[in-house]
Amino acid sequence: MIRKDFPDSWAVCKVSEAGVAISGQQKTPAASLAPEQYPYLRVANVFDDEIDLSDLATMNFSSEARERYRLKEGDVLLCEGQSRELVGRAALYRGELEELFFQNSIIRFRPHKEILPEYALLVFRAYQKEGVFSQIAKATTNIAHLGLNRFKSLPFPVPPRAVQELLADTARVFQERVDTARHVLSESVPELNFLVRNFRDQVIIGDRGPKERWLSSEADPSWVIAAEAVAPSAPIVYGILQPGPDVEDGTGVPYVQQQDLQNGEVSEGQLRNTSVAVHEKFSRSAIASGDVLLGIIRNTRVAVVPPELDGGNINRGIARLRPREDLESEYLAHWLSSQWVQGWLSDRMRGIDMPGLNLRDVRQLPIPIPEVAEQRRQVNLINQVVDKASEARVALIESQQYLLETEALAITGLAYGDLARTISQTLSNSVTGVDTQNLVNRMLERQSSPTGPAKKKTSKVRKTSEMSTDSGVVNANHLLQILESSGGRVSPAELYRGMRLEDDAVDDFYALLRDLSKDGRIDIDRPDDELVFVTIGAPS
């Protein structure tokens, strides 16, 4: 059992003694297809101190299940399965909908009347942010599981009711201010980007639209199409069709993909390498320092090739524009990044699944080419603002991180740390340690069973062939039934939850998977490096 340094005057019990915790209903094809459908919460709806009701899934709940899984105001909801750092993410249900239920990927904690729901939420949020939940979670695949029994065995601090109320109220006022600051910071980054785009357009385009200026200046040689704006020896081209596997022995040639174009630069940290033979086959798309790269599939990001990538290459999702002698690379990049050009290119995208640009359209893009001195003047003005905006963006991102750290420290401090001690001491004259112990005693009395103590369970090593068919026990027939009822293809984590196994059954569960896989009764499908699915084996 994890031990915490709670204030001395407080009582301590287990989570299972502070309230009732259960997992929700498993989703099955039968429940999804039944005529009567009811809304329920899943992991995608439960965030830190927030429940998103905008995208509720539905399934059937029997009358008994509706009684068991119906949410009530004051229920605390926790994500049972998540990435390790987010497992146990908690929020409070405040009765927003008249009828709402929850799936088995969610744990519902319904506190006893001695525990204020807002204070229970505060404790569980502190556990999540401090890493208590991630410490007890077990990973069956790439998802960590909190485990209902492990959660119920955690210690739960019990301050006097008046202290609970003051801590919860203080935490709520603090959280509202944090949420306001977070909103301002999150809105500031896109607003900053918007200001930079507008300033760029004002400098490089002016008050008159490009199309208006171009049409009124047909005889003006400063306006050309993109095909005429590049070096005669290097027409506009796209890159390698099939780069092949990544060459990691140091003999390969780096090539740029669309995802490598970030914030007007080529991000060199994750570049892949193709073979020299492939590079030479596509030597027409080799890149040089100062070339301007334009994304032509899905997005139209822009970047200038740095000196370090001189002699590299590009893939088919990028077009290379090598400016002619009287055209500055940075000026061309700013022009391609302007809102008017981005709109012009977007209007010419073709396709639905993978929208892209034809090079013939790119070659027809109008480009103004003022005197070189004027190009440099405009670039200098824009770069000054871009540099200042980059500094401000970094400061905003650092502020967001600092806010997260401050929030975690304050939530933990208010739940049971130094802040809680200080607040508890201010009320020390009106409440005592006896009061807190009385709260715990009343909760324990409520849970006392008249039939006497339950027998202690013992575990033993069992062969998979000897395991019972009852729900909650590892058994081949039960596993295959759950797999079939789930559509014949589920992740190990979903299968584990569907069988309602005890926390200590992980080893038996995976031993059974191995045995059934060897027998051909199930297959293990790995579509990529991360995802794993269990499927029904092909009939022999």
LUMMI-361613 format. One line per 3 residues: for each residue x, z, y of N, C-alpha, C. Coordinates in steps of 0.2 Angstrom, whole numbers. Example, Ala and Ser with C-alpha at 12.3 -4.5 7.8 and 13.67 -1.06 7.14 Angstrom:
66 39 -28 62 39 -22 66 39 -16  64 35 -11 68 36 -5 64 39 0;
REM end
This chain:
4 0 -6 0 0 0 4 0 6  3 -4 11 7 -5 17 5 2 21  11 5 24 10 11 28 11 9 35;
7 11 40 7 10 47 8 17 50  12 16 56 13 22 60 7 23 65  1 26 63 -4 27 67 -4 34 71;
-7 34 76 -7 41 80 -9 47 76  -5 52 77 -6 58 72 -13 61 72  -16 61 78 -23 64 78 -28 60 75;
-27 54 72 -32 50 69 -32 51 62  -38 49 59 -38 49 52 -37 42 49  -36 41 43 -34 35 40 -38 34 33;
-41 29 32 -44 27 26 -42 20 24  -45 18 18 -44 11 16 -49 6 19  -48 0 20 -53 -5 23 -59 -5 19;
-59 -4 12 -64 -4 8 -69 3 9  -66 8 12 -70 14 14 -73 14 21  -70 9 25 -72 8 32 -78 4 32;
-79 0 27 -85 -5 27 -85 -9 21  -90 -14 21 -91 -18 15 -88 -25 16  -83 -27 11 -80 -33 12 -82 -37 6;
-84 -43 7 -86 -48 1 -83 -55 3  -82 -59 -2 -81 -67 -1 -88 -70 -1  -88 -76 2 -94 -80 2 -95 -84 -4;
-100 -89 -3 -102 -93 -9 -98 -99 -9  -96 -101 -16 -92 -107 -17 -97 -113 -16  -94 -118 -13 -97 -124 -12 -97 -128 -19;
-102 -131 -21 -102 -135 -27 -106 -142 -25  -105 -147 -29 -109 -153 -28 -117 -152 -29  -119 -147 -33 -126 -146 -34 -129 -143 -27;
-125 -138 -24 -127 -135 -18 -127 -140 -12  -122 -144 -13 -122 -149 -7 -128 -154 -7  -130 -156 -13 -135 -161 -14 -143 -158 -15;
-143 -152 -15 -150 -149 -15 -154 -150 -9  -161 -151 -10 -165 -153 -4 -165 -147 2  -165 -141 0 -165 -136 5 -157 -134 7;
-156 -136 13 -149 -135 16 -149 -129 21  -144 -125 21 -143 -120 26 -136 -120 29  -135 -119 36 -128 -119 39 -124 -113 36;
-117 -115 36 -113 -109 34 -106 -110 38  -102 -105 38 -96 -105 41 -90 -106 36  -85 -110 38 -79 -111 34 -73 -110 38;
-67 -111 35 -61 -109 39 -61 -113 45  -63 -119 45 -63 -124 51 -67 -121 57  -72 -116 56 -76 -113 61 -73 -107 64;
-69 -103 60 -67 -97 62 -59 -97 65  -59 -95 71 -53 -95 75 -51 -88 77  -45 -87 80 -44 -81 83 -48 -79 88;
-53 -74 87 -57 -71 92 -62 -76 94  -64 -81 90 -68 -86 92 -72 -90 86  -78 -91 86 -82 -94 81 -84 -101 84;
-82 -107 81 -84 -113 83 -91 -115 79  -96 -116 83 -103 -117 80 -105 -125 81  -100 -129 83 -102 -136 85 -102 -140 79;
-98 -138 74 -98 -142 68 -99 -138 61  -105 -137 60 -107 -133 54 -109 -137 48  -106 -135 43 -108 -139 37 -114 -135 34;
-117 -138 29 -123 -136 26 -123 -136 18  -126 -131 15 -127 -132 7 -133 -127 6  -135 -127 -1 -140 -124 -3 -138 -116 -5;
-142 -112 -3 -141 -105 -4 -148 -102 -8  -148 -100 -14 -154 -97 -17 -156 -91 -13  -162 -89 -14 -165 -83 -11 -161 -77 -11;
-158 -76 -17 -153 -70 -18 -147 -71 -15  -144 -77 -15 -138 -79 -11 -139 -78 -3  -145 -80 -1 -146 -79 6 -146 -72 8;
-149 -68 4 -149 -61 5 -142 -58 6  -138 -60 1 -131 -58 0 -126 -60 6  -127 -67 7 -122 -70 12 -125 -71 19;
-131 -69 21 -133 -70 27 -129 -65 32  -127 -68 38 -123 -65 43 -127 -61 47  -124 -55 49 -128 -51 54 -123 -49 60;
-126 -48 66 -123 -47 72 -118 -41 70  -112 -41 72 -107 -36 71 -103 -37 65  -104 -42 61 -100 -44 55 -93 -47 58;
-87 -45 55 -81 -47 56 -79 -52 51  -77 -58 53 -76 -64 48 -68 -65 48  -65 -66 42 -58 -67 42 -57 -73 37;
-52 -77 39 -50 -83 35 -46 -81 29  -49 -82 23 -46 -79 17 -40 -84 15  -41 -90 16 -35 -95 14 -33 -99 20;
-27 -99 22 -24 -103 27 -17 -103 27  -13 -107 31 -6 -106 31 -4 -99 32  2 -97 30 4 -90 30 4 -87 36;
6 -90 42 6 -87 48 -1 -86 51  -6 -90 48 -13 -89 51 -18 -86 46  -16 -84 40 -20 -81 36 -23 -75 38;
-30 -73 38 -33 -67 40 -35 -68 47  -35 -74 50 -37 -75 57 -45 -73 57  -46 -69 63 -52 -65 63 -56 -66 69;
-63 -66 68 -68 -66 74 -74 -62 72  -78 -61 78 -84 -57 77 -90 -61 78  -94 -60 73 -101 -64 73 -105 -60 78;
-108 -63 83 -112 -59 88 -119 -61 88  -122 -64 82 -129 -66 81 -131 -72 85  -126 -77 86 -127 -83 89 -133 -87 86;
-133 -87 80 -139 -91 77 -143 -86 73  -149 -88 72 -154 -84 68 -153 -83 61  -150 -89 58 -149 -89 51 -142 -93 50;
-137 -89 47 -131 -92 46 -127 -89 40  -124 -92 36 -121 -90 30 -113 -91 30  -110 -90 25 -103 -91 25 -100 -93 18;
-95 -97 18 -92 -100 11 -87 -95 9  -84 -96 2 -80 -92 -1 -73 -92 2  -71 -96 7 -65 -96 10 -65 -91 16;
-70 -88 17 -71 -83 22 -72 -76 19  -69 -71 22 -71 -64 20 -75 -61 25  -81 -58 23 -85 -54 28 -84 -47 28;
-82 -44 33 -81 -36 33 -87 -34 38  -91 -30 34 -97 -27 38 -95 -19 39  -93 -17 45 -91 -10 45 -97 -5 45;
-95 1 42 -100 6 42 -102 9 49  -107 12 50 -109 14 57 -104 18 60  -100 21 57 -95 26 60 -89 21 63;
-89 15 62 -84 11 64 -87 5 69  -84 5 75 -87 0 80 -84 -7 78  -89 -12 77 -87 -18 75 -81 -21 79;
-82 -20 86 -76 -23 91 -70 -20 89  -70 -13 87 -63 -10 85 -61 -13 79  -65 -14 74 -63 -17 67 -60 -24 69;
-63 -28 73 -60 -34 75 -53 -33 78  -52 -28 82 -46 -27 85 -40 -25 80  -42 -21 75 -37 -19 70 -35 -25 66;
-40 -29 64 -38 -35 60 -35 -41 64  -36 -41 70 -32 -46 74 -25 -44 75  -24 -37 76 -17 -34 76 -14 -35 69;
-17 -34 64 -14 -36 57 -12 -43 56  -16 -47 59 -14 -54 58 -8 -56 63  -8 -54 69 -3 -55 74 4 -52 72;
3 -46 69 9 -42 67 12 -44 61  8 -48 57 11 -51 50 9 -47 44  5 -42 45 3 -38 39 -1 -42 34;
-6 -47 37 -9 -51 32 -5 -56 28  0 -59 32 5 -64 29 9 -60 24  10 -54 25 15 -50 21 12 -49 14;
5 -48 14 2 -46 7 -1 -53 4  -2 -58 8 -5 -64 5 0 -67 0  -3 -71 -5 0 -74 -10 -2 -82 -10;
4 -86 -11 3 -93 -10 2 -96 -17  -4 -99 -18 -5 -102 -25 -3 -109 -24  -3 -113 -19 -1 -119 -18 3 -119 -11;
1 -124 -6 4 -124 0 -1 -119 5  -6 -116 2 -10 -112 6 -9 -104 4  -9 -100 9 -8 -93 7 -15 -90 7;
-16 -85 2 -23 -82 1 -22 -75 2  -26 -72 7 -26 -65 8 -28 -61 2  -33 -63 -1 -35 -59 -7 -40 -53 -5;
-46 -54 -8 -51 -49 -6 -49 -42 -8  -46 -41 -14 -44 -34 -16 -38 -32 -12  -33 -36 -11 -28 -34 -7 -30 -32 0;
-34 -36 3 -37 -34 10 -41 -27 9  -45 -26 4 -48 -20 4 -44 -14 3  -38 -15 0 -34 -9 -1 -29 -7 5;
-30 -11 11 -25 -10 16 -28 -3 20  -23 0 23 -25 6 27 -29 4 33  -34 8 35 -38 7 41 -38 13 46;
-36 13 52 -35 19 56 -42 20 59  -44 27 59 -50 29 61 -49 34 67  -49 32 73 -49 36 79 -56 39 80;
-57 44 84 -64 46 86 -68 40 89  -75 40 89 -79 35 91 -78 34 98  -77 39 102 -76 38 110 -70 34 111;
-64 35 107 -58 32 108 -59 24 105  -63 23 100 -64 16 98 -67 12 103  -72 15 106 -76 12 112 -71 10 118;
-67 15 119 -62 14 125 -57 8 123  -54 9 117 -49 4 115 -53 -3 115  -58 -4 112 -62 -10 111 -64 -13 118;
-66 -9 123 -68 -11 130 -61 -14 133  -56 -10 133 -50 -12 136 -47 -18 133  -48 -19 127 -45 -25 123 -49 -31 126;
-56 -30 126 -60 -36 128 -59 -38 135  -58 -33 140 -56 -35 147 -49 -39 147  -44 -36 143 -38 -39 143 -38 -46 140;
-42 -47 135 -43 -54 131 -46 -59 136  -51 -57 140 -54 -61 145 -49 -64 150  -45 -60 152 -40 -62 157 -35 -66 153;
-33 -65 147 -28 -69 143 -32 -76 142  -38 -76 140 -42 -83 139 -42 -87 146  -43 -83 151 -43 -87 158 -36 -90 159;
-31 -86 158 -24 -88 159 -22 -94 155  -24 -94 148 -23 -99 143 -27 -105 145  -33 -105 148 -36 -111 150 -33 -114 156;
-31 -110 161 -27 -113 167 -21 -117 164  -17 -113 160 -11 -116 158 -12 -123 154  -17 -123 149 -18 -128 145 -21 -134 149;
-25 -133 155 -27 -138 159 -22 -141 164  -17 -137 165 -12 -139 170 -7 -144 167  -6 -144 161 -1 -149 158 -4 -156 159;
-10 -158 156 -13 -164 157 -14 -166 165  -16 -161 169 -17 -162 176 -10 -164 179  -5 -161 177 2 -163 179 4 -170 177;
2 -172 171 3 -179 168 -1 -184 173  -7 -182 174 -12 -186 178 -9 -188 185  -6 -182 188 -3 -183 195 3 -188 195;
7 -187 189 13 -192 189 11 -199 188  6 -200 184 3 -207 183 1 -210 189  -3 -206 193 -6 -208 199 0 -210 205;
5 -205 205 10 -207 209 14 -213 207  15 -214 201 19 -220 199 15 -226 201  8 -226 200 4 -232 202 4 -233 209;
4 -228 213 4 -229 220 11 -232 223  16 -230 220 23 -232 222 24 -240 219  22 -241 213 24 -247 210 18 -253 211;
12 -250 212 6 -255 213 4 -255 220  3 -249 223 0 -249 230 -7 -248 230  -10 -250 236 -18 -249 236 -21 -255 233;
-18 -261 233 -22 -266 230 -20 -267 223  -25 -269 219 -24 -269 212 -20 -275 210  -16 -274 204 -11 -280 202 -15 -286 201;
-21 -287 198 -24 -293 197 -26 -296 204  -28 -292 209 -30 -295 215 -23 -298 219  -18 -294 218 -12 -296 222 -9 -302 218;
-9 -302 212 -7 -308 208 -10 -314 209  -17 -314 209 -21 -320 210 -20 -323 217  -19 -318 222 -18 -320 229 -11 -322 230;
-7 -322 225 0 -324 226 3 -329 221  -2 -333 219 0 -338 214 7 -342 215  8 -343 222 14 -347 224 20 -342 224;
19 -336 224 24 -331 225 28 -330 219  35 -332 219 39 -332 213 40 -325 210  39 -320 214 40 -313 212 35 -311 207;
30 -314 205 25 -313 200 27 -318 194  28 -315 188 29 -319 182 26 -316 177  25 -320 171 23 -317 165 28 -314 161;
27 -310 156 32 -306 153 37 -311 149  34 -316 146 39 -321 143 44 -323 148  43 -324 154 48 -326 159 52 -320 162;
50 -314 160 54 -308 163 59 -306 159  60 -309 153 65 -307 148 71 -312 148  77 -309 146 83 -314 145 81 -320 141;
83 -326 143 82 -332 140 84 -332 132  90 -328 131 93 -328 124 90 -323 120  85 -319 123 82 -313 119 74 -313 120;
70 -318 117 63 -318 118 60 -311 115  54 -310 117 50 -304 115 48 -305 108  50 -300 104 50 -300 97 47 -293 94;
44 -293 88 43 -286 85 49 -286 80  49 -280 76 54 -278 72 53 -279 64  57 -275 61 57 -276 53 51 -275 50;
49 -279 45 43 -278 42 43 -273 37  48 -273 32 49 -268 27 56 -265 27  57 -260 31 63 -257 31 66 -254 25;
62 -253 20 65 -250 14 66 -243 14  69 -240 9 70 -232 9 75 -230 14  75 -224 16 79 -221 21 86 -221 18;
91 -224 22 98 -224 19 102 -218 22  103 -213 18 106 -207 21 113 -205 20  117 -210 17 124 -209 16 128 -211 21;
126 -212 27 130 -214 33 131 -221 34  129 -226 29 131 -233 30 125 -237 33  119 -233 34 113 -237 37 113 -238 44;
108 -242 46 107 -244 53 101 -240 56  101 -236 61 95 -233 63 90 -238 66  84 -237 65 79 -241 68 73 -236 71;
70 -239 76 65 -235 80 58 -237 77  54 -232 76 47 -232 75 43 -230 81  36 -231 80 32 -229 86 32 -222 87;
32 -218 82 32 -211 83 38 -208 86  43 -212 86 49 -210 90 49 -211 97  44 -215 100 43 -216 107 39 -210 110;
43 -205 113 40 -199 116 41 -198 123  36 -197 127 37 -195 134 42 -200 138  41 -207 136 46 -211 140 53 -212 137;
54 -209 132 61 -209 129 61 -210 121  66 -212 118 67 -212 111 69 -206 108  65 -202 104 67 -196 101 71 -198 95;
78 -196 96 83 -198 91 83 -193 85  80 -187 85 81 -182 80 78 -184 73  73 -188 73 70 -190 66 71 -197 65;
76 -201 67 76 -208 66 78 -209 59  75 -214 56 77 -217 49 82 -222 50  85 -224 44 90 -229 44 88 -234 38;
89 -240 40 88 -246 35 95 -248 33  95 -252 28 102 -255 25 104 -260 30  111 -261 29 114 -266 33 111 -273 32;
110 -274 25 107 -281 23 100 -282 27  96 -277 27 89 -278 30 90 -279 38  95 -275 41 96 -276 48 99 -283 49;
103 -285 45 106 -292 47 100 -297 46  96 -296 41 90 -301 40 86 -301 46  85 -296 50 81 -295 56 85 -294 62;
91 -298 62 95 -297 68 92 -299 74  87 -303 74 84 -306 80 80 -300 84  79 -294 80 76 -289 84 80 -283 85;
87 -284 84 92 -279 86 91 -277 93  92 -270 94 91 -268 101 98 -266 104  98 -266 111 104 -265 115 102 -260 120;
107 -256 123 106 -251 128 103 -255 134  97 -252 136 94 -255 142 88 -259 140  87 -261 134 81 -264 131 75 -259 132;
69 -262 134 63 -259 135 59 -260 128  56 -254 125 52 -254 119 45 -253 121  41 -257 118 33 -256 119 30 -256 112;
26 -250 111 22 -250 105 16 -255 105  15 -258 99 10 -263 99 5 -262 94  5 -256 90 0 -254 85 -2 -247 86;
-9 -247 87 -12 -240 89 -11 -238 96  -5 -238 98 -3 -235 105 2 -240 108  2 -239 115 7 -244 119 12 -239 122;
15 -235 119 20 -231 122 26 -235 124  30 -232 129 35 -236 132 42 -232 132  48 -235 131 54 -231 131 60 -236 133;
65 -233 136 71 -237 137 76 -235 131  79 -240 128 84 -239 123 91 -236 126  93 -230 124 99 -226 126 105 -230 124;
111 -228 127 117 -231 124 119 -229 117  116 -223 115 118 -221 108 115 -226 103  109 -229 104 106 -233 99 108 -241 100;
113 -242 104 115 -249 105 117 -252 98  114 -258 96 115 -260 89 111 -258 84  106 -254 86 101 -252 81 95 -257 80;
89 -255 78 84 -260 76 77 -257 78  72 -260 77 65 -258 77 61 -260 72  55 -257 71 50 -259 65 45 -263 68;
40 -266 64 35 -271 66 30 -268 71  30 -261 72 25 -258 77 28 -258 84  34 -261 85 37 -261 92 39 -268 94;
37 -269 100 40 -275 103 46 -274 108  51 -278 108 57 -277 112 57 -282 118  58 -279 124 58 -283 130 65 -282 133;
69 -287 133 76 -286 136 76 -290 143  76 -286 148 75 -288 155 80 -293 157  78 -298 161 83 -303 163 87 -300 169;
92 -303 171 97 -300 175 94 -297 182  89 -300 185 87 -297 191 81 -292 190  80 -290 184 75 -285 183 78 -278 180;
77 -273 183 79 -266 181 75 -264 175  79 -261 170 75 -258 164 70 -253 166  72 -248 170 68 -242 172 62 -245 176;
63 -250 180 57 -253 184 52 -256 179  55 -260 174 50 -263 169 47 -257 165  50 -252 163 47 -247 159 42 -243 163;
43 -242 170 38 -239 174 32 -244 175  33 -250 175 28 -255 176 23 -255 170  27 -255 164 23 -255 158 19 -249 157;
21 -243 160 18 -237 159 12 -236 164  12 -240 169 7 -239 174 0 -240 171  -5 -236 174 -12 -236 171 -15 -243 171;
-13 -247 175 -16 -254 175 -14 -258 169  -7 -258 168 -5 -261 162 -7 -259 156  -7 -252 155 -10 -249 149 -17 -251 148;
-21 -251 153 -28 -254 152 -28 -261 150  -24 -265 153 -23 -272 152 -22 -273 144  -17 -269 142 -15 -270 135 -20 -267 130;
-24 -262 132 -29 -259 128 -35 -264 127  -36 -267 132 -42 -272 132 -40 -278 127  -34 -279 125 -32 -284 121 -30 -282 114;
-31 -276 112 -31 -273 106 -36 -276 101  -34 -278 95 -38 -281 90 -38 -277 84  -43 -276 80 -44 -272 74 -47 -265 75;
-49 -262 69 -52 -256 69 -48 -251 66  -46 -252 60 -42 -247 56 -35 -246 59  -32 -252 61 -26 -252 64 -25 -256 69;
-28 -255 75 -29 -259 81 -21 -261 83  -20 -267 85 -14 -269 87 -14 -275 92  -8 -276 95 -8 -282 100 -4 -288 97;
-6 -294 99 -3 -300 97 3 -301 102  8 -303 100 14 -304 104 12 -310 109  8 -314 108 6 -319 113 2 -316 119;
-1 -311 117 -4 -307 123 1 -304 127  5 -300 124 11 -297 127 15 -302 132  16 -308 129 20 -312 133 17 -315 139;
10 -314 139 6 -316 145 5 -311 150  7 -305 149 7 -299 154 10 -301 161  6 -300 166 9 -302 173 14 -296 175;
19 -298 178 24 -293 180 27 -295 187  27 -290 192 30 -292 198 37 -290 198  41 -294 201 48 -293 201 51 -293 208;
51 -288 212 53 -288 219 61 -288 219  64 -288 225 71 -288 225 74 -282 222  80 -283 219 83 -277 215 83 -271 219;
85 -271 225 85 -265 230 79 -262 230  73 -266 231 67 -263 231 65 -260 224  67 -263 219 65 -260 212 69 -253 211;
75 -253 214 79 -246 213 76 -241 217  73 -243 223 70 -238 228 64 -235 225  60 -239 222 54 -237 218 55 -233 212;
60 -235 208 62 -231 203 65 -224 205  69 -224 210 72 -217 212 66 -213 214  61 -215 218 55 -211 220 51 -208 214;
50 -213 209 46 -211 204 50 -206 199  57 -207 199 61 -203 194 61 -196 197  61 -195 204 61 -188 207 55 -184 205;
49 -188 205 43 -184 204 43 -183 196  45 -188 192 45 -187 185 49 -181 183  55 -180 186 60 -175 184 57 -168 186;
54 -168 192 51 -161 194 45 -160 190  41 -165 188 36 -164 183 38 -161 176  44 -164 174 46 -162 168 48 -154 168;
52 -152 173 53 -145 174 47 -141 174  42 -143 178 36 -139 178 33 -139 171  33 -145 167 30 -145 161 33 -140 156;
40 -139 157 44 -135 152 42 -128 154  41 -126 161 39 -120 163 32 -118 161  28 -123 161 21 -121 158 21 -120 151;
25 -123 147 25 -122 140 28 -116 138  33 -114 142 36 -107 141 31 -102 143  27 -103 148 22 -98 150 17 -97 145;
15 -103 141 10 -102 136 13 -98 130  20 -99 129 23 -95 123 23 -88 125  25 -87 131 25 -80 134 19 -76 133;
13 -80 135 7 -77 135 5 -75 128  6 -80 123 5 -78 116 8 -72 114  15 -71 115 19 -65 113 16 -59 117;
14 -60 123 11 -54 127 4 -52 124  0 -57 122 -6 -56 119 -5 -52 112  -1 -54 108 1 -51 101 3 -43 102;
7 -42 107 10 -36 108 4 -31 111  0 -34 115 -5 -30 118 -11 -28 113  -13 -33 109 -18 -32 104 -15 -27 99;
-9 -27 97 -6 -22 92 -6 -15 95  -4 -15 102 -3 -9 105 -10 -5 106  -15 -9 107 -22 -6 108 -25 -5 102;
-23 -8 97 -27 -6 90 -24 0 87  -18 1 87 -15 8 85 -8 9 87  -5 6 92 1 7 94 2 12 100;
7 11 105 8 15 110 2 15 115  -1 10 117 -6 9 121 -12 14 118  -13 13 112 -19 17 109 -17 24 109;
-11 26 108 -9 33 109 -10 36 116  -8 32 121 -9 34 128 -17 35 129  -21 30 127 -28 31 128 -31 36 125;
-29 37 118 -31 43 114 -30 49 117  -24 50 120 -22 57 123 -26 58 129  -28 53 133 -32 54 139 -39 57 137;
-41 56 131 -47 59 128 -46 65 124  -40 68 124 -39 73 119 -42 79 120  -45 81 126 -48 87 127 -56 87 125;
-58 81 124 -65 80 122 -66 79 115  -61 76 111 -61 75 104 -55 78 101  -56 79 94 -51 82 90 -50 78 84;
-44 80 80 -43 77 74 -48 78 69  -52 84 70 -57 86 65 -63 81 66  -64 78 72 -69 73 73 -68 67 69;
-62 65 69 -60 58 66 -61 59 58  -58 65 56 -59 66 48 -66 67 46  -71 69 51 -78 69 49 -81 62 48;
-78 58 52 -80 51 52 -79 48 45  -72 49 43 -70 47 36 -74 50 31  -75 57 31 -79 60 26 -86 57 25;
-89 56 31 -96 53 30 -96 46 27  -91 42 28 -90 36 25 -89 36 18  -85 41 16 -83 42 9 -90 45 5;
-93 49 8 -99 52 5 -104 46 4  -105 41 8 -109 36 8 -108 32 1  -101 31 0 -99 27 -6 -99 31 -12;
-100 37 -12 -99 41 -18 -104 39 -23  -102 38 -30 -107 36 -35 -109 42 -39  -116 42 -40 -119 48 -44 -117 48 -52;
-114 42 -54 -113 41 -61 -106 43 -63  -102 45 -58 -95 48 -59 -90 42 -58  -84 44 -58 -79 39 -56 -78 34 -61;
-76 28 -59 -75 22 -63 -69 23 -67  -69 20 -73 -63 20 -77 -58 16 -74  -52 18 -75 -46 14 -72 -45 8 -77;
-44 3 -74 -43 -4 -77 -36 -4 -79  -35 -6 -86 -28 -7 -88 -27 -15 -89  -21 -17 -88 -20 -24 -89 -15 -25 -95;
-16 -31 -99 -11 -32 -104 -10 -40 -104  -4 -41 -107 -2 -48 -108 -7 -52 -113  -10 -57 -111 -15 -60 -116 -13 -68 -117;
-14 -70 -123 -14 -77 -124 -20 -81 -121  -19 -87 -119 -24 -91 -116 -30 -92 -121  -28 -93 -127 -33 -94 -132 -38 -88 -133;
-36 -82 -131 -39 -76 -132 -43 -74 -126  -43 -77 -121 -46 -75 -115 -54 -76 -114  -57 -71 -112 -65 -72 -112 -67 -77 -108;
-74 -79 -109 -77 -85 -105 -81 -82 -99  -80 -75 -98 -84 -72 -92 -81 -75 -86  -85 -75 -81 -83 -77 -74 -78 -71 -71;
-73 -73 -68 -68 -69 -66 -62 -67 -70  -62 -71 -76 -57 -70 -81 -54 -77 -83  -48 -77 -84 -45 -84 -85 -47 -86 -92;
-50 -92 -92 -52 -95 -98 -53 -102 -98  -51 -106 -103 -51 -113 -103 -58 -116 -102  -63 -114 -105 -69 -117 -105 -72 -115 -98;
-71 -109 -95 -74 -108 -89 -70 -112 -83  -64 -113 -84 -60 -117 -79 -63 -124 -79  -64 -127 -85 -66 -134 -86 -73 -134 -83;
-77 -129 -84 -84 -129 -81 -84 -129 -73  -80 -125 -70 -79 -125 -63 -76 -132 -61  -71 -135 -64 -68 -141 -62 -74 -146 -62;
-78 -147 -68 -83 -152 -68 -88 -151 -63  -90 -145 -62 -96 -143 -57 -93 -145 -49  -87 -145 -49 -84 -146 -42 -82 -154 -41;
-85 -158 -46 -84 -165 -45 -78 -168 -49  -74 -164 -52 -69 -166 -56 -62 -167 -53  -62 -165 -47 -56 -165 -43 -55 -160 -38;
-51 -155 -38 -51 -149 -34 -43 -147 -33  -42 -144 -28 -35 -141 -27 -35 -135 -32  -29 -133 -34 -28 -126 -38 -31 -120 -34;
-30 -120 -27 -33 -114 -24 -40 -114 -24  -44 -120 -23 -51 -120 -24 -53 -118 -31  -50 -120 -36 -51 -119 -43 -50 -111 -44;
-45 -108 -42 -44 -101 -42 -49 -97 -39  -51 -99 -33 -57 -95 -30 -63 -96 -34  -65 -102 -36 -71 -104 -39 -72 -100 -46;
-66 -98 -49 -66 -94 -55 -67 -87 -54  -66 -85 -47 -67 -78 -45 -62 -73 -49  -56 -75 -49 -51 -71 -53 -49 -66 -49;
-46 -60 -52 -43 -55 -49 -36 -57 -46  -34 -53 -42 -27 -55 -38 -21 -55 -43  -22 -51 -49 -16 -51 -53 -16 -56 -59;
-21 -61 -58 -22 -66 -63 -18 -73 -62  -14 -73 -56 -11 -79 -54 -7 -82 -60  -3 -78 -63 2 -80 -68 -2 -83 -74;
-7 -79 -76 -11 -82 -82 -15 -88 -80  -17 -89 -74 -20 -95 -71 -16 -101 -72  -10 -100 -69 -5 -106 -70 -2 -107 -77;
-2 -102 -81 0 -103 -88 -6 -108 -91  -12 -106 -90 -18 -110 -92 -18 -117 -90  -16 -118 -83 -16 -125 -81 -10 -129 -85;
-4 -126 -86 1 -129 -90 -1 -131 -97  -5 -126 -100 -7 -127 -107 -12 -133 -107  -17 -133 -103 -22 -138 -103 -19 -145 -101;
-14 -145 -96 -11 -151 -94 -7 -154 -100  -4 -150 -104 0 -152 -110 -5 -155 -115  -11 -152 -116 -16 -154 -121 -19 -161 -118;
-19 -163 -112 -22 -168 -109 -29 -167 -107  -31 -161 -107 -38 -159 -105 -39 -159 -97  -33 -158 -94 -33 -159 -86 -27 -163 -84;
-27 -166 -79 -22 -170 -76 -20 -166 -69  -13 -166 -67 -11 -164 -61 -9 -170 -56  -13 -171 -51 -12 -176 -47 -9 -174 -40;
-3 -177 -39 1 -176 -33 1 -182 -29  -4 -183 -24 -4 -189 -20 2 -190 -15  5 -184 -13 11 -184 -9 15 -178 -10;
20 -176 -5 24 -171 -6 21 -164 -5  15 -164 -2 12 -158 -1 5 -156 -5  1 -161 -5 -6 -160 -9 -5 -160 -16;
-9 -156 -19 -9 -155 -27 -17 -155 -28  -19 -159 -33 -26 -158 -36 -26 -158 -43  -31 -154 -46 -32 -154 -53 -38 -158 -54;
-37 -163 -59 -43 -167 -61 -44 -167 -69  -50 -169 -71 -52 -169 -78 -48 -174 -81  -45 -173 -87 -41 -177 -91 -44 -183 -93;
-41 -189 -94 -44 -195 -97 -46 -193 -104  -52 -196 -107 -53 -194 -114 -49 -198 -118  -47 -195 -124 -42 -198 -129 -45 -203 -133;
REM end
